[in-house]
Amino acid sequence: MKYLMLVCTDPNYTPGQDDGAPDVEDWVEEMDGKGIRLMGNRTRPASDATTVRVRNREVLLTDGPYAETKDQIAGFDILECADLDEAIDVASKHPMAWAGMIELRPFWPDDED
């Protein structure tokens, strides 16, 4: 099962709460080595986002993120896991689970509509 792992900041984070957090390069190397992490990258800040909508056949653009939230997406990874339990285990080992938050979203299977 494929999962989109959204790596997000936490506006309530206090420095020092992540004591003992793993190193991100070590996490990437481990998950790449196991074939779990298919791809991933950091994203630019929300202030660099552009939101696109089409209304009445007109393309409408908005600078910045659509969602008005303090939590911001800092990056993403695409995981291939046996099930949600494995995806949770993988996400819990990511450094941002210690200093931010991780959201897991399963992909629709190719054979389902």
The first five atom37 places (N, CA, C, CB, O) and aatype in JSON, in Angstrom:
{
  "aatype": [12, 11, 18, 10, 12, 10, 19, 4, 16, 3, 14, 2, 18, 16, 14, 7, 5, 3, 3, 7, 0, 14, 3, 19, 6, 3, 17, 19, 6, 6, 12, 3, 7, 11, 7, 9, 1, 10, 12, 7, 2, 1, 16, 1, 14, 0, 15, 3, 0, 16, 16, 19, 1, 19, 1, 2, 1, 6, 19, 10, 10, 16, 3, 7, 14, 18, 0, 6, 16, 11, 3, 5, 9, 0, 7, 13, 3, 9, 10, 6, 4, 0, 3, 10, 3, 6, 0, 9, 3, 19, 0, 15, 11, 8, 14, 12, 0, 17, 0, 7, 12, 9, 6, 10, 1, 14, 13, 17, 14, 3, 3, 6, 3],
  "atom_mask": [
    [1, 1, 1, 1, 1],
    [1, 1, 1, 1, 1],
    [1, 1, 1, 1, 1],
    [1, 1, 1, 1, 1],
    [1, 1, 1, 1, 1],
    [1, 1, 1, 1, 1],
    [1, 1, 1, 1, 1],
    [1, 1, 1, 1, 1],
    [1, 1, 1, 1, 1],
    [1, 1, 1, 1, 1],
    [1, 1, 1, 1, 1],
    [1, 1, 1, 1, 1],
    [1, 1, 1, 1, 1],
    [1, 1, 1, 1, 1],
    [1, 1, 1, 1, 1],
    [1, 1, 1, 0, 1],
    [1, 1, 1, 1, 1],
    [1, 1, 1, 1, 1],
    [1, 1, 1, 1, 1],
    [1, 1, 1, 0, 1],
    [1, 1, 1, 1, 1],
    [1, 1, 1, 1, 1],
    [1, 1, 1, 1, 1],
    [1, 1, 1, 1, 1],
    [1, 1, 1, 1, 1],
    [1, 1, 1, 1, 1],
    [1, 1, 1, 1, 1],
    [1, 1, 1, 1, 1],
    [1, 1, 1, 1, 1],
    [1, 1, 1, 1, 1],
    [1, 1, 1, 1, 1],
    [1, 1, 1, 1, 1],
    [1, 1, 1, 0, 1],
    [1, 1, 1, 1, 1],
    [1, 1, 1, 0, 1],
    [1, 1, 1, 1, 1],
    [1, 1, 1, 1, 1],
    [1, 1, 1, 1, 1],
    [1, 1, 1, 1, 1],
    [1, 1, 1, 0, 1],
    [1, 1, 1, 1, 1],
    [1, 1, 1, 1, 1],
    [1, 1, 1, 1, 1],
    [1, 1, 1, 1, 1],
    [1, 1, 1, 1, 1],
    [1, 1, 1, 1, 1],
    [1, 1, 1, 1, 1],
    [1, 1, 1, 1, 1],
    [1, 1, 1, 1, 1],
    [1, 1, 1, 1, 1],
    [1, 1, 1, 1, 1],
    [1, 1, 1, 1, 1],
    [1, 1, 1, 1, 1],
    [1, 1, 1, 1, 1],
    [1, 1, 1, 1, 1],
    [1, 1, 1, 1, 1],
    [1, 1, 1, 1, 1],
    [1, 1, 1, 1, 1],
    [1, 1, 1, 1, 1],
    [1, 1, 1, 1, 1],
    [1, 1, 1, 1, 1],
    [1, 1, 1, 1, 1],
    [1, 1, 1, 1, 1],
    [1, 1, 1, 0, 1],
    [1, 1, 1, 1, 1],
    [1, 1, 1, 1, 1],
    [1, 1, 1, 1, 1],
    [1, 1, 1, 1, 1],
    [1, 1, 1, 1, 1],
    [1, 1, 1, 1, 1],
    [1, 1, 1, 1, 1],
    [1, 1, 1, 1, 1],
    [1, 1, 1, 1, 1],
    [1, 1, 1, 1, 1],
    [1, 1, 1, 0, 1],
    [1, 1, 1, 1, 1],
    [1, 1, 1, 1, 1],
    [1, 1, 1, 1, 1],
    [1, 1, 1, 1, 1],
    [1, 1, 1, 1, 1],
    [1, 1, 1, 1, 1],
    [1, 1, 1, 1, 1],
    [1, 1, 1, 1, 1],
    [1, 1, 1, 1, 1],
    [1, 1, 1, 1, 1],
    [1, 1, 1, 1, 1],
    [1, 1, 1, 1, 1],
    [1, 1, 1, 1, 1],
    [1, 1, 1, 1, 1],
    [1, 1, 1, 1, 1],
    [1, 1, 1, 1, 1],
    [1, 1, 1, 1, 1],
    [1, 1, 1, 1, 1],
    [1, 1, 1, 1, 1],
    [1, 1, 1, 1, 1],
    [1, 1, 1, 1, 1],
    [1, 1, 1, 1, 1],
    [1, 1, 1, 1, 1],
    [1, 1, 1, 1, 1],
    [1, 1, 1, 0, 1],
    [1, 1, 1, 1, 1],
    [1, 1, 1, 1, 1],
    [1, 1, 1, 1, 1],
    [1, 1, 1, 1, 1],
    [1, 1, 1, 1, 1],
    [1, 1, 1, 1, 1],
    [1, 1, 1, 1, 1],
    [1, 1, 1, 1, 1],
    [1, 1, 1, 1, 1],
    [1, 1, 1, 1, 1],
    [1, 1, 1, 1, 1],
    [1, 1, 1, 1, 1],
    [1, 1, 1, 1, 1]
  ],
  "atom_positions": [
    [[0.85, -1.17, 0.0], [0.0, 0.0, 0.0], [0.89, 1.23, 0.0], [-0.96, 0.0, 1.22], [1.85, 1.32, 0.76]],
    [[0.57, 2.18, -0.86], [1.33, 3.43, -0.91], [0.67, 4.46, 0.01], [1.42, 3.97, -2.37], [-0.56, 4.54, 0.12]],
    [[1.52, 5.24, 0.67], [1.07, 6.31, 1.56], [1.81, 7.6, 1.21], [1.3, 5.93, 3.04], [3.01, 7.59, 0.93]],
    [[1.07, 8.69, 1.23], [1.68, 10.01, 1.18], [1.94, 10.41, 2.62], [0.75, 11.07, 0.42], [1.02, 10.45, 3.44]],
    [[3.17, 10.7, 2.93], [3.54, 11.13, 4.27], [3.83, 12.63, 4.21], [4.78, 10.33, 4.81], [4.85, 13.06, 3.66]],
    [[2.93, 13.42, 4.77], [3.12, 14.86, 4.81], [3.91, 15.21, 6.07], [1.76, 15.61, 4.78], [3.52, 14.84, 7.18]],
    [[5.0, 15.9, 5.89], [5.87, 16.31, 6.99], [5.52, 17.76, 7.3], [7.4, 16.12, 6.63], [5.72, 18.64, 6.46]],
    [[5.01, 18.01, 8.5], [4.47, 19.33, 8.83], [5.16, 19.94, 10.05], [2.97, 19.24, 9.09], [5.65, 19.23, 10.93]],
    [[5.19, 21.25, 10.07], [5.68, 21.96, 11.24], [4.6, 21.97, 12.3], [6.11, 23.4, 10.86], [3.43, 21.75, 12.01]],
    [[4.98, 22.23, 13.53], [4.06, 22.32, 14.66], [4.24, 23.69, 15.29], [4.29, 21.17, 15.7], [5.29, 23.96, 15.86]],
    [[3.22, 24.57, 15.21], [3.38, 25.92, 15.76], [3.54, 25.92, 17.28], [2.18, 26.77, 15.37], [3.97, 26.92, 17.85]],
    [[3.2, 24.83, 17.94], [3.32, 24.75, 19.4], [4.61, 24.09, 19.85], [2.14, 23.99, 19.97], [4.81, 23.84, 21.04]],
    [[5.5, 23.81, 18.9], [6.76, 23.16, 19.22], [7.63, 24.08, 20.08], [7.5, 22.76, 17.94], [7.76, 25.27, 19.81]],
    [[8.23, 23.48, 21.11], [9.17, 24.19, 21.96], [10.53, 23.53, 21.79], [8.72, 24.18, 23.46], [10.65, 22.32, 21.99]],
    [[11.58, 24.3, 21.43], [12.9, 23.69, 21.28], [13.27, 22.88, 22.52], [13.96, 24.76, 21.01], [13.02, 23.29, 23.65]],
    [[13.86, 21.73, 22.27], [14.24, 20.83, 23.35], [13.29, 19.65, 23.47], [0.0, 0.0, 0.0], [13.64, 18.63, 24.06]],
    [[12.07, 19.79, 22.92], [11.11, 18.69, 22.97], [11.56, 17.54, 22.08], [9.73, 19.18, 22.54], [11.07, 16.42, 22.23]],
    [[12.47, 17.8, 21.16], [12.9, 16.76, 20.23], [14.19, 16.09, 20.68], [13.08, 17.35, 18.85], [14.85, 15.43, 19.87]],
    [[14.57, 16.26, 21.95], [15.78, 15.63, 22.44], [15.74, 14.13, 22.14], [15.96, 15.88, 23.95], [14.78, 13.45, 22.48]],
    [[16.78, 13.64, 21.51], [16.86, 12.24, 21.16], [16.27, 11.91, 19.81], [0.0, 0.0, 0.0], [16.25, 10.74, 19.41]],
    [[15.8, 12.91, 19.08], [15.21, 12.68, 17.76], [16.29, 12.13, 16.81], [14.59, 13.99, 17.19], [17.44, 12.54, 16.88]],
    [[15.89, 11.22, 15.94], [16.86, 10.69, 14.97], [17.26, 11.75, 13.95], [16.27, 9.47, 14.24], [16.58, 12.76, 13.77]],
    [[18.37, 11.5, 13.29], [18.87, 12.39, 12.24], [18.12, 12.09, 10.94], [20.41, 12.23, 12.04], [17.92, 10.92, 10.6]],
    [[17.7, 13.13, 10.23], [16.91, 12.92, 9.01], [17.68, 12.15, 7.94], [16.45, 14.25, 8.45], [17.1, 11.33, 7.24]],
    [[18.98, 12.41, 7.82], [19.76, 11.68, 6.82], [19.8, 10.18, 7.15], [21.19, 12.25, 6.74], [19.76, 9.35, 6.25]],
    [[19.89, 9.85, 8.45], [19.87, 8.45, 8.85], [18.52, 7.81, 8.53], [20.18, 8.31, 10.36], [18.47, 6.66, 8.08]],
    [[17.42, 8.55, 8.76], [16.08, 8.06, 8.46], [15.95, 7.78, 6.96], [15.0, 9.07, 8.92], [15.46, 6.72, 6.55]],
    [[16.38, 8.74, 6.14], [16.29, 8.59, 4.68], [17.11, 7.38, 4.23], [16.79, 9.87, 3.96], [16.63, 6.56, 3.45]],
    [[18.33, 7.26, 4.73], [19.19, 6.14, 4.34], [18.55, 4.8, 4.73], [20.58, 6.27, 4.99], [18.58, 3.85, 3.94]],
    [[17.99, 4.73, 5.94], [17.36, 3.47, 6.39], [16.14, 3.12, 5.53], [16.95, 3.58, 7.87], [16.01, 1.98, 5.08]],
    [[15.26, 4.09, 5.31], [14.02, 3.81, 4.58], [14.28, 3.57, 3.09], [13.02, 4.96, 4.76], [13.61, 2.75, 2.47]],
    [[15.25, 4.3, 2.52], [15.64, 4.03, 1.13], [16.23, 2.63, 1.02], [16.66, 5.1, 0.63], [15.93, 1.89, 0.08]],
    [[17.08, 2.26, 1.99], [17.71, 0.95, 1.97], [16.72, -0.19, 2.06], [0.0, 0.0, 0.0], [16.93, -1.26, 1.49]],
    [[15.62, 0.02, 2.79], [14.58, -1.0, 2.93], [13.59, -0.99, 1.77], [13.83, -0.8, 4.24], [12.73, -1.86, 1.68]],
    [[13.72, 0.01, 0.87], [12.78, 0.12, -0.25], [11.42, 0.65, 0.15], [0.0, 0.0, 0.0], [10.46, 0.52, -0.61]],
    [[11.32, 1.24, 1.34], [10.04, 1.77, 1.83], [9.79, 3.17, 1.29], [10.02, 1.8, 3.38], [8.68, 3.48, 0.84]],
    [[10.81, 4.01, 1.32], [10.68, 5.4, 0.84], [10.92, 5.39, -0.66], [11.69, 6.37, 1.58], [12.03, 5.13, -1.12]],
    [[9.88, 5.69, -1.42], [9.98, 5.69, -2.88], [10.53, 7.0, -3.4], [8.63, 5.41, -3.51], [11.27, 7.03, -4.39]],
    [[10.16, 8.1, -2.73], [10.67, 9.43, -3.08], [10.26, 10.39, -1.98], [10.14, 9.91, -4.47], [9.41, 10.07, -1.15]],
    [[10.86, 11.55, -1.97], [10.5, 12.57, -1.01], [11.35, 13.8, -1.21], [0.0, 0.0, 0.0], [12.38, 13.76, -1.87]],
    [[10.89, 14.9, -0.62], [11.64, 16.15, -0.74], [11.07, 17.17, 0.22], [11.6, 16.68, -2.18], [9.95, 17.03, 0.71]],
    [[11.86, 18.2, 0.48], [11.37, 19.35, 1.24], [10.54, 20.2, 0.29], [12.55, 20.17, 1.87], [10.7, 20.12, -0.93]],
    [[9.66, 21.01, 0.84], [8.92, 21.97, 0.02], [9.29, 23.38, 0.47], [7.38, 21.72, 0.13], [9.72, 23.61, 1.6]],
    [[9.1, 24.31, -0.43], [9.35, 25.72, -0.11], [8.32, 26.17, 0.92], [9.29, 26.62, -1.39], [7.3, 25.51, 1.09]],
    [[8.55, 27.28, 1.6], [7.59, 27.76, 2.61], [6.22, 28.06, 1.99], [8.13, 29.01, 3.29], [6.11, 28.31, 0.79]],
    [[5.2, 28.03, 2.84], [3.83, 28.3, 2.38], [3.72, 29.66, 1.72], [2.86, 28.21, 3.56], [2.86, 29.86, 0.85]],
    [[4.56, 30.6, 2.11], [4.51, 31.94, 1.5], [4.87, 31.9, 0.02], [5.47, 32.89, 2.24], [4.56, 32.84, -0.71]],
    [[5.52, 30.83, -0.44], [5.88, 30.68, -1.85], [4.83, 29.9, -2.65], [7.21, 29.99, -1.97], [5.0, 29.69, -3.85]],
    [[3.77, 29.47, -1.98], [2.74, 28.66, -2.65], [1.87, 29.52, -3.57], [1.85, 27.96, -1.61], [1.74, 30.73, -3.39]],
    [[1.28, 28.86, -4.55], [0.26, 29.46, -5.42], [-0.92, 28.5, -5.45], [0.82, 29.73, -6.88], [-0.75, 27.31, -5.73]],
    [[-2.09, 29.01, -5.17], [-3.31, 28.2, -5.19], [-4.03, 28.47, -6.5], [-4.23, 28.52, -3.96], [-4.21, 29.63, -6.89]],
    [[-4.45, 27.4, -7.19], [-5.1, 27.5, -8.5], [-6.53, 26.99, -8.38], [-4.31, 26.69, -9.59], [-6.78, 25.9, -7.85]],
    [[-7.47, 27.78, -8.87], [-8.88, 27.38, -8.94], [-9.41, 27.77, -10.32], [-9.73, 28.04, -7.8], [-8.92, 28.72, -10.93]],
    [[-10.39, 27.03, -10.8], [-11.1, 27.43, -12.02], [-12.56, 27.59, -11.64], [-10.91, 26.38, -13.18], [-13.19, 26.66, -11.15]],
    [[-13.1, 28.79, -11.89], [-14.5, 29.09, -11.62], [-15.07, 29.77, -12.86], [-14.67, 30.0, -10.35], [-14.53, 30.76, -13.35]],
    [[-16.17, 29.23, -13.34], [-16.79, 29.78, -14.56], [-15.78, 29.89, -15.7], [-17.4, 31.15, -14.28], [-15.75, 30.88, -16.43]],
    [[-14.95, 28.85, -15.83], [-13.93, 28.74, -16.88], [-12.81, 29.78, -16.75], [-14.59, 28.87, -18.22], [-12.01, 29.93, -17.67]],
    [[-12.75, 30.46, -15.65], [-11.7, 31.43, -15.43], [-10.71, 30.87, -14.41], [-12.29, 32.79, -14.94], [-11.1, 30.37, -13.36]],
    [[-9.42, 30.95, -14.74], [-8.38, 30.49, -13.83], [-8.12, 31.59, -12.81], [-7.07, 30.13, -14.6], [-7.79, 32.72, -13.16]],
    [[-8.28, 31.23, -11.54], [-8.06, 32.18, -10.44], [-6.84, 31.74, -9.65], [-9.31, 32.27, -9.52], [-6.74, 30.58, -9.24]],
    [[-5.93, 32.66, -9.44], [-4.69, 32.37, -8.71], [-4.66, 33.16, -7.41], [-3.46, 32.7, -9.58], [-5.08, 34.31, -7.36]],
    [[-4.16, 32.51, -6.39], [-3.97, 33.17, -5.1], [-2.55, 32.9, -4.65], [-5.01, 32.67, -4.03], [-2.1, 31.75, -4.64]],
    [[-1.85, 33.95, -4.27], [-0.51, 33.76, -3.71], [-0.66, 33.24, -2.3], [0.32, 35.09, -3.73], [-1.52, 33.68, -1.54]],
    [[0.2, 32.29, -1.95], [0.16, 31.72, -0.61], [-0.72, 30.5, -0.56], [0.0, 0.0, 0.0], [-1.36, 30.13, -1.55]],
    [[-0.74, 29.85, 0.6], [-1.49, 28.61, 0.73], [-2.98, 28.85, 0.78], [-1.05, 27.86, 1.97], [-3.44, 29.93, 1.17]],
    [[-3.73, 27.83, 0.38], [-5.19, 27.88, 0.47], [-5.63, 27.77, 1.91], [-5.83, 26.77, -0.37], [-6.45, 28.56, 2.38]],
    [[-5.09, 26.8, 2.62], [-5.51, 26.55, 3.99], [-4.97, 27.63, 4.92], [-5.05, 25.16, 4.46], [-3.78, 27.94, 4.9]],
    [[-5.84, 28.17, 5.72], [-5.44, 29.13, 6.74], [-5.14, 28.34, 8.01], [-6.56, 30.22, 6.99], [-6.03, 28.09, 8.83]],
    [[-3.92, 27.94, 8.15], [-3.53, 27.12, 9.29], [-2.12, 27.49, 9.72], [-3.63, 25.62, 8.96], [-1.31, 27.95, 8.91]],
    [[-1.83, 27.27, 10.97], [-0.48, 27.53, 11.46], [0.45, 26.36, 11.14], [-0.49, 27.79, 12.97], [1.66, 26.53, 11.0]],
    [[-0.14, 25.16, 11.01], [0.65, 23.99, 10.62], [0.95, 24.11, 9.13], [-0.1, 22.65, 10.94], [0.04, 24.32, 8.33]],
    [[2.2, 23.98, 8.76], [2.57, 24.11, 7.36], [3.31, 22.87, 6.9], [3.43, 25.36, 7.13], [4.07, 22.27, 7.65]],
    [[3.07, 22.49, 5.65], [3.76, 21.35, 5.07], [5.2, 21.75, 4.77], [3.03, 20.86, 3.77], [5.46, 22.72, 4.07]],
    [[6.13, 20.99, 5.33], [7.54, 21.27, 5.14], [8.17, 20.32, 4.13], [8.27, 21.18, 6.47], [9.26, 20.58, 3.61]],
    [[7.48, 19.21, 3.85], [8.01, 18.23, 2.91], [7.06, 17.06, 2.79], [0.0, 0.0, 0.0], [5.98, 17.05, 3.38]],
    [[7.47, 16.08, 2.01], [6.64, 14.9, 1.8], [7.53, 13.72, 1.48], [5.61, 15.14, 0.67], [8.67, 13.86, 1.05]],
    [[6.98, 12.55, 1.69], [7.59, 11.31, 1.25], [6.49, 10.41, 0.75], [8.41, 10.62, 2.4], [5.35, 10.48, 1.22]],
    [[6.8, 9.56, -0.2], [5.87, 8.53, -0.65], [6.44, 7.21, -0.17], [5.68, 8.56, -2.22], [7.57, 6.85, -0.48]],
    [[5.62, 6.49, 0.59], [6.04, 5.24, 1.21], [5.32, 4.06, 0.59], [5.79, 5.29, 2.72], [4.18, 4.18, 0.14]],
    [[5.98, 2.94, 0.56], [5.37, 1.67, 0.18], [5.45, 0.79, 1.43], [6.09, 0.99, -1.08], [6.53, 0.33, 1.81]],
    [[4.3, 0.56, 2.05], [4.25, -0.19, 3.3], [3.24, -1.33, 3.18], [3.89, 0.73, 4.48], [2.32, -1.28, 2.36]],
    [[3.41, -2.34, 4.0], [2.49, -3.48, 3.99], [1.1, -3.06, 4.45], [3.03, -4.61, 4.89], [0.1, -3.56, 3.94]],
    [[1.05, -2.14, 5.42], [-0.23, -1.72, 5.98], [-0.03, -0.44, 6.78], [-0.84, -2.84, 6.86], [1.08, 0.09, 6.86]],
    [[-1.12, 0.06, 7.37], [-1.05, 1.3, 8.14], [-0.13, 1.16, 9.34], [-2.45, 1.7, 8.6], [0.57, 2.11, 9.69]],
    [[-0.11, 0.01, 9.98], [0.77, -0.18, 11.13], [2.23, 0.04, 10.76], [0.59, -1.58, 11.71], [2.97, 0.67, 11.51]],
    [[2.65, -0.49, 9.61], [4.03, -0.27, 9.17], [4.26, 1.2, 8.84], [4.35, -1.15, 7.96], [5.31, 1.74, 9.16]],
    [[3.29, 1.84, 8.2], [3.43, 3.27, 7.86], [3.56, 4.11, 9.13], [2.21, 3.75, 7.02], [4.35, 5.05, 9.18]],
    [[2.8, 3.76, 10.16], [2.9, 4.49, 11.44], [4.28, 4.28, 12.05], [1.81, 4.02, 12.42], [4.87, 5.23, 12.56]],
    [[4.79, 3.07, 12.0], [6.12, 2.79, 12.54], [7.18, 3.6, 11.8], [6.43, 1.29, 12.43], [8.06, 4.19, 12.43]],
    [[7.09, 3.64, 10.48], [8.04, 4.42, 9.66], [7.93, 5.9, 10.01], [7.78, 4.2, 8.14], [8.95, 6.56, 10.22]],
    [[6.72, 6.42, 10.07], [6.51, 7.85, 10.36], [7.01, 8.22, 11.76], [5.01, 8.21, 10.23], [7.55, 9.3, 11.96]],
    [[6.83, 7.32, 12.72], [7.25, 7.62, 14.09], [8.76, 7.71, 14.23], [6.72, 6.56, 15.04], [9.26, 8.27, 15.21]],
    [[9.49, 7.18, 13.27], [10.96, 7.24, 13.29], [11.5, 8.49, 12.59], [11.54, 6.0, 12.62], [12.7, 8.77, 12.66]],
    [[10.62, 9.26, 11.92], [11.06, 10.48, 11.22], [11.29, 11.59, 12.24], [10.01, 10.92, 10.14], [10.49, 11.74, 13.16]],
    [[12.37, 12.36, 12.11], [12.67, 13.41, 13.07], [11.54, 14.43, 13.27], [13.9, 14.14, 12.65], [11.36, 14.95, 14.37]],
    [[10.78, 14.7, 12.22], [9.71, 15.7, 12.36], [8.53, 15.17, 13.17], [9.23, 16.14, 10.99], [7.68, 15.95, 13.59]],
    [[8.47, 13.87, 13.41], [7.46, 13.35, 14.33], [7.79, 13.81, 15.75], [7.41, 11.8, 14.26], [6.91, 13.87, 16.61]],
    [[9.05, 14.15, 15.98], [9.51, 14.62, 17.29], [9.37, 16.14, 17.42], [10.96, 14.21, 17.52], [9.06, 16.64, 18.5]],
    [[9.59, 16.86, 16.32], [9.61, 18.32, 16.38], [8.44, 18.98, 15.65], [10.9, 18.83, 15.81], [8.22, 20.18, 15.76]],
    [[7.7, 18.19, 14.9], [6.56, 18.71, 14.14], [5.44, 17.7, 14.21], [0.0, 0.0, 0.0], [5.04, 17.28, 15.29]],
    [[4.94, 17.31, 13.05], [3.92, 16.26, 12.99], [3.95, 15.63, 11.62], [2.5, 16.81, 13.32], [4.39, 16.23, 10.64]],
    [[3.46, 14.41, 11.57], [3.42, 13.65, 10.33], [1.97, 13.27, 10.06], [4.34, 12.38, 10.4], [1.27, 12.8, 10.96]],
    [[1.53, 13.47, 8.83], [0.19, 13.02, 8.43], [0.36, 11.95, 7.36], [-0.68, 14.21, 7.89], [1.09, 12.13, 6.39]],
    [[-0.32, 10.84, 7.55], [-0.28, 9.74, 6.58], [-1.6, 9.68, 5.84], [0.02, 8.39, 7.28], [-2.67, 9.67, 6.45]],
    [[-1.51, 9.63, 4.51], [-2.71, 9.48, 3.68], [-2.5, 8.33, 2.7], [-3.03, 10.8, 2.91], [-1.58, 8.38, 1.89]],
    [[-3.34, 7.3, 2.78], [-3.2, 6.2, 1.83], [-3.6, 6.63, 0.43], [-4.04, 5.0, 2.28], [-4.51, 7.44, 0.26]],
    [[-2.92, 6.09, -0.55], [-3.31, 6.29, -1.95], [-4.5, 5.39, -2.23], [-2.12, 5.99, -2.93], [-4.65, 4.34, -1.6]],
    [[-5.35, 5.79, -3.16], [-6.39, 4.89, -3.66], [-5.69, 3.78, -4.41], [-7.43, 5.63, -4.57], [-4.82, 4.05, -5.24]],
    [[-6.05, 2.53, -4.14], [-5.48, 1.43, -4.95], [-5.86, 1.62, -6.42], [-5.98, 0.05, -4.44], [-6.94, 2.12, -6.73]],
    [[-4.96, 1.22, -7.31], [-5.18, 1.42, -8.75], [-6.45, 0.7, -9.25], [-3.98, 0.92, -9.54], [-7.05, 1.13, -10.23]],
    [[-6.83, -0.37, -8.57], [-8.0, -1.14, -9.04], [-9.31, -0.69, -8.39], [-7.79, -2.61, -8.76], [-10.34, -1.32, -8.59]],
    [[-9.28, 0.41, -7.6], [-10.51, 0.94, -7.0], [-10.83, 2.3, -7.57], [-10.39, 1.02, -5.46], [-9.94, 3.06, -7.93]],
    [[-12.11, 2.61, -7.65], [-12.53, 3.95, -8.08], [-13.12, 4.71, -6.92], [-13.53, 3.87, -9.24], [-13.53, 5.86, -7.08]]
  ]
}
